Amino acid sequence: MMKKLSCYAALLLFVLGGVCLSGQSYQNFREEYDGIRERARLRLGPLRVIPVFRLSEVGYDSNVYFREEGSEVVPDFTATFSPEARGYWLLGSSVILSVTENPEYLFYAKEEGLRAFTNSFSTGLRMLALRSFSLSANYHVLSHVRRATSELDQRIQDTLTGGTAGFFFETPRGTAVGFTGSIEDFRYKDVASGAPDDIYALALDRRETSAAVELYYRVFSESFFFAIAGWTRYEFVFLESAWRDASSFEVSAGLRFPLLGRARGKLSLGWKSFQPESPERKSFSGLVAATDVFFRFGRLGINLGYVRDNTFSYNESAYYYIDGRIRAGFAFYIAPFFRIDGSVQSGTMDYPEPQEIWYGGEVFVIDRREDVHRTFSVGPVVRIAGTVGLGLTYNFYKRISNAPGFNVRRNFVGAFLTYEF
């Protein structure tokens, strides 16, 4: 009996170590609790576990460093392996303890310096008090090697460390209103160079402190209208980048569709005011969006996306750029076990301030740099089991810039696993 209790105590300490994050995807306590009981069928002692294995970008990349068209580009074979385990411990009917462990390995056949292993870990606690008050807290360390922003010209390791907390009032119908807060540290590293003065770290390492008021109102059986108003403070780590310190205020609203069904995803539009602390820097004020929705009509699935926001630039003479991307995709189900996927994405990166570009031994001053990038992809997907499918894809990427050195072409042919068949 004592051995069993010791085992459970060790598991509890493990669970208290991480959590899953959610953004604009608040789920009331009872729905999350019932969803865990339904989906987490694997049991390890008191833990209910949901295992996931992700396999992506297994194939041939014609330009792994996103170098300029016409220069000496480097091709290679690559793959990303990412197993994940989500564990939940339900204590009575009012407490959820959660943990997620997600190691990830990035493989390159020839460019050994780009090979990387990262691990993401998160843990959380959620409680329901007096049948209506939901309290939550979590801590996370999330690390990946990827192109985290549209501007990055190669895969960079980004690590997000921090915690969030929330307090919500919930109604039996599913409506929720409450407050959230977070403190998160962003760190960046060029895994290939290993240089002590990492340009990505110097320009982008920062702390973001945020607070928000959120409302979720059920409008259909499983869909919600949401409205969020939030404030964020940006403090950069290195003195050389202290001039980047700023704050922002954002209001957004939209519809969140269910996780499963003929309509899925999120429609979100809003307004943002970004104010630099330095009076010499330009502010940003305007439309922001984070929309990604999927609709199924018989054999045809339609995917639409629109993203717009301002994003910090790693260029030492630039501050931020306005990143706008629009995407349209389709999934045509030829048979219950076979479909064809395709998508087209077009986007721009607009830099509102002049910046200096070093190219060919000369310095060019670009008054208002603009990069236009387009992506086209197409390929078949075969159902393996349930909602799991194995896909093949051809992906073409092209970027055109009015600044020298940023015209890029890239082709990728490879395979991936999907859990949305």
Long-range contacts (C-beta under 8 A, 24 or more apart in sequence): 7-45, 8-45, 8-46, 11-44, 11-45, 11-46, 11-47, 11-89, 12-89, 12-97, 14-87, 14-99, 15-47, 15-87, 15-89, 15-97, 15-98, 15-99, 15-123, 16-97, 16-123, 16-125, 17-99, 17-121, 17-123, 17-139, 18-98, 18-99, 18-100, 18-101, 18-121, 18-122, 18-123, 18-124, 18-138, 18-139, 18-140, 18-141, 19-98, 19-99, 19-100, 19-122, 19-123, 19-124, 19-125, 19-137, 19-138, 19-139, 19-140, 20-86, 20-98, 20-100, 20-122, 20-124, 20-138, 21-122, 21-138, 21-140, 21-142, 21-164, 24-226, 24-228, 24-252, 24-254, 24-256, 24-266, 24-268, 24-290, 25-256, 25-266, 26-166, 26-168, 26-176, 26-214, 26-216, 26-226, 28-134, 28-168, 28-170, 28-174, 28-176, 28-216, 29-96, 29-126, 29-128, 29-134, 29-170, 30-128, 30-170, 31-174, 32-96, 32-126, 33-90, 33-93, 33-96, 36-88, 36-90, 36-96, 37-90, 40-86, 40-88, 44-87, 46-89, 47-87, 47-88, 47-89, 48-87, 48-88, 48-89, 48-90, 49-85, 49-86, 49-87, 49-88, 50-85, 50-86, 50-87, 50-88, 51-83, 51-84, 51-85, 51-86, 52-83, 52-84, 52-85, 52-86, 52-419, 53-82, 53-83, 53-84, 53-417, 54-80, 54-81, 54-82, 54-83, 54-84, 54-417, 55-79, 55-80, 55-81, 55-82, 55-415, 55-416, 55-417, 56-80, 56-82, 56-416, 56-417, 57-412, 57-414, 57-416, 58-414, 58-415, 58-416, 59-393, 59-412, 59-413, 59-414, 59-415, 60-412, 60-413, 60-414, 61-410, 61-411, 61-412, 61-414, 62-409, 62-410, 62-411, 62-412, 63-408, 63-409, 63-410, 63-411, 64-108, 64-111, 64-114, 64-154, 65-153, 65-154, 66-153, 66-154, 66-399, 66-408, 66-410, 67-153, 67-408, 68-405, 68-406, 68-407, 68-408, 69-407, 69-408, 69-409, 70-407, 74-111, 76-108, 76-109, 76-110, 76-111, 76-114, 77-108, 77-109, 77-110, 78-106, 78-107, 78-108, 78-109, 78-414, 79-106, 79-107, 79-414, 80-104, 80-105, 80-106, 80-107, 81-105, 81-107, 93-128, 94-127, 94-128, 94-129, 95-125, 95-126, 95-127, 95-128, 96-124, 96-125, 96-126, 96-127, 97-123, 97-124, 97-125, 98-122, 98-123, 98-124, 98-125, 98-126, 98-138, 99-123, 99-124, 104-143, 104-144, 104-145, 106-145, 106-155, 111-192, 113-191, 113-192, 113-194, 114-145, 114-155, 114-191, 114-192, 116-145, 116-157, 116-191, 118-143, 118-144, 118-145, 118-157, 118-159, 119-143, 120-144, 132-169, 132-170, 132-171, 133-167, 133-168, 133-169, 133-170, 134-166, 134-167, 134-168, 134-169, 134-170, 134-176, 134-178, 135-166, 135-167, 136-164, 136-165, 136-166, 136-167, 137-163, 137-164, 137-165, 137-166, 138-163, 138-164, 138-165, 139-163, 145-191, 148-188, 149-311, 149-323, 150-311, 150-323, 150-325, 150-347, 150-349, 150-373, 151-311, 151-313, 151-314, 151-315, 151-321, 151-323, 151-349, 151-371, 152-200, 152-314, 153-408, 154-190, 154-192, 155-191, 156-188, 156-189, 156-190, 156-191, 156-200, 157-188, 157-189, 157-190, 157-191, 158-186, 158-187, 158-188, 158-189, 159-186, 159-187, 159-188, 159-189, 160-184, 160-185, 160-186, 160-187, 161-185, 161-187, 168-214, 173-218, 174-216, 174-218, 174-224, 175-216, 175-217, 175-218, 176-214, 176-215, 176-216, 177-213, 177-214, 177-215, 177-216, 178-213, 178-214, 179-211, 179-212, 179-213, 179-214, 180-210, 180-211, 180-212, 180-214, 180-230, 181-210, 181-211, 181-212, 182-208, 182-209, 182-210, 183-207, 183-208, 183-209, 183-210, 184-208, 184-210, 188-314, 199-314, 199-316, 200-314, 201-237, 201-238, 202-238, 202-240, 202-241, 202-316, 203-241, 203-244, 203-312, 203-313, 203-314, 203-315, 203-316, 204-312, 204-314, 205-236, 205-237, 205-238, 205-241, 206-234, 206-235, 206-236, 206-237, 206-241, 206-244, 206-312, 207-234, 207-235, 207-237, 208-232, 208-233, 208-234, 208-235, 209-233, 209-235, 216-256, 219-255, 222-257, 222-258, 222-261, 223-255, 223-256, 223-257, 223-258, 223-263, 224-255, 224-256, 225-253, 225-254, 225-255, 226-253, 226-254, 226-255, 226-256, 226-268, 227-251, 227-252, 227-253, 228-252, 228-253, 228-270, 234-312, 243-277, 243-278, 243-281, 244-276, 244-312, 244-319, 245-276, 245-277, 245-278, 246-274, 246-275, 246-276, 246-277, 246-281, 247-274, 247-275, 247-277, 248-272, 248-273, 248-274, 248-275, 249-273, 250-288, 252-288, 252-290, 254-291, 257-293, 262-295, 262-296, 262-297, 263-293, 263-294, 263-295, 263-296, 264-293, 264-294, 265-291, 265-292, 265-293, 265-294, 266-290, 266-291, 266-292, 266-293, 267-291, 267-293, 272-309, 272-310, 274-310, 274-320, 276-319, 281-319, 281-353, 282-319, 282-352, 282-353, 284-310, 284-320, 284-322, 284-352, 286-322, 299-332, 299-333, 299-334, 300-330, 300-331, 300-332, 300-333, 301-330, 301-331, 301-332, 301-333, 301-339, 302-328, 302-329, 302-330, 303-327, 303-328, 303-329, 303-330, 303-331, 303-343, 304-328, 304-329, 305-329, 305-345, 313-351, 313-355, 315-355, 317-355, 317-356, 318-351, 318-353, 318-355, 318-369, 319-353, 320-351, 320-352, 321-349, 321-350, 321-351, 321-352, 321-369, 322-348, 322-349, 322-350, 322-352, 323-347, 323-348, 323-349, 324-348, 324-350, 331-381, 336-383, 337-382, 337-383, 338-380, 338-381, 338-382, 338-383, 339-380, 339-381, 339-389, 339-421, 340-378, 340-379, 340-380, 340-381, 341-377, 341-378, 341-379, 341-380, 341-381, 341-391, 341-393, 342-377, 342-378, 342-379, 343-375, 343-376, 343-377, 343-378, 344-374, 344-375, 344-376, 345-374, 345-375, 345-376, 346-372, 346-373, 346-374, 347-372, 347-373, 347-374, 348-372, 348-373, 349-373, 355-403, 357-403, 357-404, 357-405, 359-404, 359-405, 360-404, 364-403, 364-404, 366-402, 366-403, 369-401, 369-402, 369-403, 370-401, 370-402, 371-399, 371-400, 371-401, 371-402, 371-403, 371-406, 372-399, 372-400, 372-401, 373-397, 373-398, 373-399, 373-400, 374-398, 381-418, 381-421, 383-421, 386-421, 387-419, 387-420, 387-421, 388-417, 388-418, 388-419, 388-421, 389-417, 389-418, 389-419, 389-420, 389-421, 390-415, 390-416, 390-417, 390-418, 391-415, 391-416, 391-417, 391-418
